[in-house]
Every structure is written in structure tokens, then in C-alpha cells.
Amino acid sequence: MQSKRDGFADPRSRFGRPAIPFVWQSGRRLLLLDEELAQWVFAELEFDPNICRYVEIRRGTYDMEREAIGVLLSRALASGIASVEESAASLNVWLMKHYGHSIQESRMRRPSRAI
């Protein structure tokens, strides 16, 4: 679906969820958060320069948005307090843009269900 205003495709898929997952990078570490069907998926990857690609370190699925957000922020903490603040600010912008609410409002919201 294209926007009349800018001519670019709408960032939401036909199921109403963002077509682009949340991605945050700190050095060689990459954190991802996305909705898949009825769950939230968190993945942590690390760039391996020897093979010139990202390697998955961990992945988890969560029923509640707040659980997945908590995992993402706790993994960002491994890079320091400033990383948590930066990732939380970026995540908040992503949530507001694609879901219309902030991190603080992510208490019990389940992912949208594909029909």
C-alpha cells in the first residue's frame, strides 16, 4: 500500500504489524525484536569477521510484549547503562511509530493475531 503523501510503501504489512522489526546494534552485537504470528520474537546476533556474517547467539519467543522488551533491555545492559538508555529510546520511537504506544504502556498487550 502506498502513501499518497510520499509515494513509499506503508511500513505495515497486510496483517497490520510492522514489516520492519526493531533492530539495535552495539559494536558487533545486534538485537532484534519482531512479531511472528501470535508471539514476540527476540534474537541476539553477533558479527563474526572471520566468516563475514552475523551468527545467532540466542533466540526466544514470548507471549507478552513486555516480556520480550525486558529481555531485549537486559541484553542491552550487557553493553552498559548508556546502551540500555539508547536502546530504550530507540525502541520507544519504534513502538510509537508502529503500535501507537510507549514502552511504559506495554504492560499486557499480546501480539496482533494474523487472520
N, C-alpha and C positions, 0 to 999 in steps of 0.2 A: 504494500500500500504506500503510495507516495503522498507526501505533504504538498499541498498547493503552494505553500509559502516558500519552501526551499528546494523542492524537486527531489529530495532524498527519500529513501525508503524509511518508513516508520520503524523505530527501534524495537517495536514489539512484534513477536511472531503472531501467526494467526490464532494462537491459543491464548493471547493476552499476556504472556510473560515476556521479559526482555529477551531479545535474540542474542544479546551480548552478555556473558557472565561478568561478575565482578572479578577484576584481576588487580592484584597489588604485588609489586616487586620490590625487594630489598636485596641489593647485590645479586648473588646468583640464585637467591630463593624467590619462588613465585607462588603466591597463594591465590586460589580460585574459589569462588562461591557461585553456585548456579542452582536453578530449579530443574528437576527432571521428574516428570510425571507428578507423583504426589509426595515427593521428598526433596529436601535440600541436600546438595552435594558439596562437600568441602574437599579440596585436593591441595596438596603441597608438593611442589616440584622443585628440583634443584638442577641448575645448568651444569653439565659435565663437559668441560672444554676438551677433554680427550676424545670424546665421540661427537662433539659439537651439537648436542641436543639436550633437552630437558628430560630428567629422569624422575618418575613419580616416587615420592618418599612415603606419602600416606594419603589415604582417601577414606572418607566416611560419609554415610548418609544419615540424615536426621529428619524426624517428623516435624519438628518445630523450627521456625526461622531463628528464634533466639538461641537455640542450642548450636546451630551452625555458626551464627555470629560469634558466640562465645568461644568456640573452637578456633575460628579464624583470628580473633583478637589475642587469644592465648598463644597461638603460634607466632603472631607478630611480636609478642612480648619477648620471644627468644632473641630478637634483634635489638631490644632495648625499649625504654619508655617512649622515646621520641617516635619510634616505629609504630607503637600502638596508637599514639595520638594521630600520626599521619594516616595510618590505615583506617582508623575510625572515622576521620574526617572525610576521606575518600569514599568509604562505604556509605556514610550518611548521605553524601551527594547522590550516589548511585541509587540508594533506596528511595530518596525523594523523587528522583527523576523517573524511575520505573514503577514504583509502587505507591508513591504519594504519602509516605510516612517516614519518620526518622528512626534511628536506632532505638531511641527511648520508647517508641510506640510499637516495637517488635515483640511484645510480650508473648502473645499466644497465637499469632497468625500462622495458620498452616499454608503450605503452598497451594496455588490455584490448581484445580484439577482439570486436566485436558478432557475434552468431550469427544 
